[in-house]
Amino acid sequence: MERKLFGTDGVRGTANTFPMTAEMALMFRQFQSITRSVDILPDGIRTVTGSDDPEVMAAIASHVTVMIDRVEQGRDPGVFIQSPTLDIFFERGDQITTEIEVTDAGIVVVQTSEDPELVAALHVHAAEVTDMADRGMDAVHERMMQRAGN
């Protein structure tokens, strides 16, 4: 019997791993359990993302740390549904300073940069992730349709 991870193949990519795909699928399936707050900083963002569901929280923590590591290494996973906002991160990730802390509220990420374009992209991406945490795949599909119409 074939096990289907998700209703779309969009969480797969050209250079991501099965665990990454499984984590993203879980987060999209269980998006209602995700909490998120964002503070917009003049030079970046501070986000707190969490879940009362231990499996979802583990997926969030893993996804965040893996993606930050990939950005620092410039290794774009090429996820089919990923926002074009991420392109600049993979191109200039060495210009982003990141601090991560796990607290009772969730994983706290502070990202800053002296590059105004990166700061703007951090702001946009934080809003995109919050939208996904609020609305799941509906948010992704809507953004994809908007891009297709432009």
C-alpha positions as CSV (number, residue, x, y, z in Angstrom):
1,M,0.0,0.0,0.0
2,E,1.5,3.3,-1.0
3,R,1.4,6.0,1.7
4,K,0.7,9.5,0.5
5,L,2.3,12.2,2.5
6,F,0.3,15.1,1.3
7,G,-2.3,16.1,-1.2
8,T,0.2,17.8,-3.4
9,D,3.7,17.1,-4.6
10,G,4.6,20.7,-4.1
11,V,6.5,20.1,-0.8
12,R,9.0,18.1,-2.8
13,G,11.9,19.8,-4.4
14,T,15.0,19.4,-6.5
15,A,17.4,19.2,-3.5
16,N,15.5,18.5,-0.4
17,T,15.3,15.3,1.6
18,F,12.5,12.9,2.5
19,P,12.6,14.1,6.2
20,M,12.3,17.7,5.0
21,T,9.3,16.8,2.8
22,A,7.6,14.9,5.6
23,E,8.1,17.7,8.1
24,M,6.6,20.3,5.7
25,A,3.7,18.0,4.9
26,L,3.0,17.5,8.6
27,M,3.2,21.3,9.3
28,F,0.7,22.0,6.5
29,R,-1.7,19.2,7.6
30,Q,-1.5,20.4,11.2
31,F,-1.3,24.2,10.6
32,Q,-4.1,24.9,13.0
33,S,-1.9,23.8,15.9
34,I,0.8,26.3,15.0
35,T,1.2,29.6,16.9
36,R,3.3,32.4,15.6
37,S,4.2,36.0,16.4
38,V,6.4,38.4,14.5
39,D,8.2,41.5,15.6
40,I,9.4,43.6,12.7
41,L,12.8,45.1,13.6
42,P,14.4,48.0,11.7
43,D,17.2,45.6,10.6
44,G,15.2,42.3,10.5
45,I,12.7,40.2,12.4
46,R,12.1,38.3,15.6
47,T,9.7,35.4,15.3
48,V,8.3,32.9,17.8
49,T,6.8,29.8,16.3
50,G,5.4,27.0,18.3
51,S,2.8,24.3,18.8
52,D,1.3,22.4,21.7
53,D,1.5,19.2,19.5
54,P,5.0,17.7,20.3
55,E,5.2,16.2,16.8
56,V,4.4,19.5,15.1
57,M,6.8,21.3,17.4
58,A,9.6,18.9,16.6
59,A,8.9,19.4,12.9
60,I,9.0,23.2,13.3
61,A,12.3,23.2,15.2
62,S,13.9,20.8,12.7
63,H,12.6,22.7,9.7
64,V,13.8,26.1,11.0
65,T,17.3,24.8,11.9
66,V,17.7,22.9,8.7
67,M,16.6,25.8,6.5
68,I,18.7,28.3,8.4
69,D,21.7,26.0,7.9
70,R,20.9,25.7,4.2
71,V,20.6,29.5,3.8
72,E,24.0,29.9,5.5
73,Q,25.5,27.3,3.1
74,G,23.6,28.7,0.0
75,R,22.0,25.3,-0.6
76,D,18.5,26.1,-2.0
77,P,16.3,22.9,-1.6
78,G,14.3,24.0,-4.7
79,V,10.9,23.2,-3.1
80,F,8.4,23.6,-5.9
81,I,6.0,25.7,-3.8
82,Q,8.6,27.9,-2.2
83,S,8.3,31.6,-2.4
84,P,10.6,33.5,-4.7
85,T,11.3,35.7,-1.7
86,L,13.7,32.9,-0.5
87,D,16.0,33.4,-3.6
88,I,17.8,36.4,-2.1
89,F,18.4,34.4,1.1
90,F,20.2,31.6,-0.7
91,E,22.2,34.2,-2.8
92,R,23.2,36.4,0.2
93,G,22.7,34.2,3.3
94,D,26.2,35.1,4.5
95,Q,24.9,38.6,5.1
96,I,22.2,37.5,7.6
97,T,22.9,37.1,11.3
98,T,20.7,34.6,13.0
99,E,20.1,33.8,16.6
100,I,17.9,30.8,17.6
101,E,16.6,29.9,21.0
102,V,14.0,27.2,22.0
103,T,11.7,28.4,24.8
104,D,8.4,27.2,26.3
105,A,6.6,29.4,23.8
106,G,8.4,27.8,20.8
107,I,11.4,28.4,18.6
108,V,12.6,32.1,18.7
109,V,14.5,33.3,15.7
110,V,16.1,36.7,15.4
111,Q,17.4,37.5,11.9
112,T,19.1,40.8,11.1
113,S,21.1,42.2,8.2
114,E,22.7,45.5,7.2
115,D,21.5,44.9,3.6
116,P,18.2,46.8,3.1
117,E,17.1,44.3,0.4
118,L,17.6,41.4,2.7
119,V,15.8,43.2,5.5
120,A,12.8,43.8,3.2
121,A,12.9,40.1,2.2
122,L,13.0,39.0,5.8
123,H,9.9,41.2,6.5
124,V,8.1,39.7,3.5
125,H,9.0,36.1,4.3
126,A,8.0,36.5,7.9
127,A,4.5,37.6,6.7
128,E,4.3,34.7,4.2
129,V,5.2,32.1,6.9
130,T,2.6,33.7,9.3
131,D,0.0,33.5,6.5
132,M,0.8,29.8,6.0
133,A,0.6,29.2,9.8
134,D,-2.8,30.9,9.8
135,R,-4.3,29.4,6.6
136,G,-2.1,26.4,5.5
137,M,-1.9,25.4,1.9
138,D,-4.7,27.9,1.0
139,A,-2.1,30.7,1.5
140,V,0.4,29.0,-0.7
141,H,-2.0,28.3,-3.5
142,E,-3.3,31.9,-3.4
143,R,0.3,33.2,-3.7
144,M,1.0,30.8,-6.6
145,M,-2.1,31.9,-8.4
146,Q,-1.2,35.6,-7.9
147,R,2.3,34.9,-9.3
148,A,0.9,33.0,-12.3
149,G,-1.4,36.0,-13.1
150,N,1.4,38.5,-13.1
